[in-house]
């Protein structure tokens, strides 16, 4: 029995570098790749802007909580270029339908399609709490939470984000470390 492995492209940081790879098909997705209101991860290339590829496919994208208001022109322009579209939630389905006049296939988030193997990950020595997408959390409340953690001998982490008050940097996690970070936390904010 021969195993097939996925070959990953080299790291690309912009549309020009992606175009240089000469792909004839690019799949965009999943997660909140089309959340144009996300101030951390919004990028026009996720909507196909600047890509020369003739076959753009969207698998299970989400717009997050973006509801179609204040939509930049590149969102409509980009989504209109996709040859095949799906969506993982109702808001994304509605946005795609409004733009293309076609109803995309609604699909599962691919993380629900995988049976994650049990993997050993480095265990933390102390209990901890995790902040996830808390950039809009009131600073006074965040400070109270951090004080609570310190008073109760807990570490503080940000899932995929940095803050000098966190116990360690957690921006380069494997998928298994990511899952464990949430599963093993005392609290997730």
C-alpha positions as a printed Julia matrix, in Angstrom:
189×3 Matrix{Float64}:
   0.0    0.0     0.0
   1.54   3.32   -1.08
   0.73   6.46    0.89
   0.17   9.71   -0.93
   1.32  12.91    0.72
   0.22  16.45    0.09
   3.01  18.62   -1.24
   2.87  22.15    0.08
   3.94  25.16   -1.92
   6.63  27.46   -0.68
   5.51  30.32    1.57
   3.9   33.13   -0.44
   3.17  36.53    1.05
   1.32  38.21   -1.81
  -0.56  37.63   -5.07
   2.56  38.16   -7.21
   4.37  35.32   -5.43
   1.3   33.05   -5.74
   1.0   33.85   -9.47
   4.67  32.93   -9.96
   3.79  29.35   -8.95
   1.7   29.03  -12.13
  -1.23  27.15  -10.61
  -4.24  26.48  -12.83
  -6.51  26.0    -9.8
  -6.53  27.61   -6.35
  -8.86  26.67   -3.51
  -9.6   29.37   -0.93
 -10.98  28.4     2.46
 -12.03  27.63    5.04
 -12.57  29.43    8.35
 -13.29  33.18    8.31
 -11.22  33.88    5.21
 -13.94  36.21    3.89
 -14.46  38.18    7.1
 -13.68  41.57    5.59
 -14.25  43.26    8.96
 -11.48  41.26   10.64
  -8.69  43.72   11.37
  -6.12  40.92   11.82
  -6.5   38.63    8.84
  -8.39  40.46    6.12
  -6.52  40.39    2.83
  -7.77  41.08   -0.69
  -5.92  38.05   -2.06
  -8.31  35.81   -0.06
 -11.03  37.13   -2.37
  -8.91  36.33   -5.44
  -7.86  39.93   -6.03
  -4.57  40.03   -7.93
  -4.58  36.3    -8.72
  -4.16  35.31  -12.39
  -5.4   31.76  -11.8
  -8.29  30.87  -14.15
  -9.96  28.48  -11.69
 -10.71  29.91   -8.27
 -12.7   27.68   -5.93
 -14.04  28.56   -2.48
 -14.43  25.69   -0.03
 -16.26  26.41    3.24
 -15.38  30.08    3.57
 -17.06  32.16    6.23
 -17.64  35.9     6.48
 -17.74  35.59   10.27
 -20.11  38.24   11.57
 -19.74  40.47    8.5
 -23.32  41.02    7.41
 -22.86  42.71    4.04
 -22.81  46.24    5.45
 -19.84  48.47    4.66
 -18.63  45.89    2.13
 -15.51  47.02    0.27
 -15.74  46.9    -3.55
 -12.99  44.25   -3.75
 -15.2   41.74   -1.89
 -17.89  41.84   -4.56
 -15.36  41.98   -7.39
 -13.37  39.06   -5.99
 -16.24  36.73   -5.1
 -17.69  37.28   -8.59
 -14.49  35.75  -10.08
 -14.86  32.35   -8.37
 -15.83  29.42  -10.63
 -17.14  27.27   -7.77
 -18.51  28.51   -4.48
 -19.58  26.93   -1.22
 -20.22  28.39    2.22
 -20.16  27.03    5.73
 -22.8   29.27    7.3
 -25.95  31.25    6.59
 -24.37  34.73    6.55
 -21.81  33.61    3.96
 -24.51  31.89    1.9
 -26.57  35.1     1.89
 -23.61  37.3     0.96
 -22.54  35.03   -1.9
 -26.12  34.82   -3.16
 -26.49  38.63   -3.02
 -23.29  39.06   -5.04
 -23.56  36.22   -7.56
 -27.35  35.63   -7.66
 -26.53  31.91   -7.22
 -27.01  29.88   -4.04
 -23.72  28.3    -2.96
 -23.62  24.76   -1.63
 -23.55  24.82    2.16
 -20.83  22.51    3.48
 -19.33  21.49    6.8
 -16.32  23.21    8.23
 -13.57  20.73    7.23
 -12.43  20.39   10.85
 -15.6   18.34   11.4
 -14.57  15.96    8.61
 -11.33  14.86   10.27
 -10.89  12.31   13.0
  -8.01  13.94   14.85
  -5.54  11.4    16.13
  -4.5   11.57   19.75
  -1.13  13.27   19.75
   1.18  13.96   22.59
   1.77  17.64   23.14
   3.86  19.45   25.69
   1.84  19.79   28.89
   1.92  23.02   30.82
   3.06  22.92   34.42
   0.35  25.21   35.75
  -3.32  25.72   35.02
  -3.94  28.49   32.5
  -6.49  30.63   30.73
  -6.65  31.6    27.07
  -7.65  34.81   25.3
  -8.95  34.34   21.75
  -9.93  37.28   19.55
 -10.2   39.64   22.5
  -8.78  42.75   20.86
 -12.07  44.56   21.5
 -12.3   43.47   25.12
 -12.3   46.41   27.49
  -8.73  46.83   28.76
  -9.84  47.21   32.38
 -11.71  43.89   32.2
  -8.75  42.17   30.53
  -6.46  43.47   33.3
  -8.88  42.12   35.94
  -8.82  38.7    34.28
  -5.01  38.7    34.16
  -4.84  39.73   37.83
  -7.23  36.9    38.71
  -4.97  34.43   36.88
  -1.85  35.65   38.69
  -3.61  35.55   42.08
  -4.63  31.93   41.39
  -1.19  30.83   40.14
  -2.39  30.46   36.54
  -0.56  31.18   33.3
  -2.12  33.41   30.65
  -1.94  32.73   26.91
  -3.32  34.28   23.77
  -4.37  31.79   21.11
  -2.28  32.79   18.13
  -1.58  36.28   19.45
   1.11  38.07   21.42
   0.92  40.34   24.43
   3.79  41.16   26.78
   1.54  40.13   29.69
   1.14  36.56   28.38
   3.18  33.75   29.9
   4.57  32.61   26.53
   4.31  33.22   22.79
   1.78  30.92   21.08
   1.71  32.07   17.47
   3.38  29.03   15.85
   1.3   26.13   17.1
   0.73  22.82   15.36
  -2.93  21.89   14.82
  -2.67  19.45   17.74
  -1.17  22.08   20.04
  -3.99  24.46   19.0
  -6.67  21.91   19.91
  -4.94  21.08   23.19
  -4.61  24.75   24.1
  -8.39  25.14   24.15
  -9.21  21.67   25.48
  -6.89  21.91   28.48
  -7.56  25.54   29.48
  -9.3   26.35   32.75
 -11.0   29.32   31.06
 -11.26  30.59   27.49
 -12.15  34.22   26.86
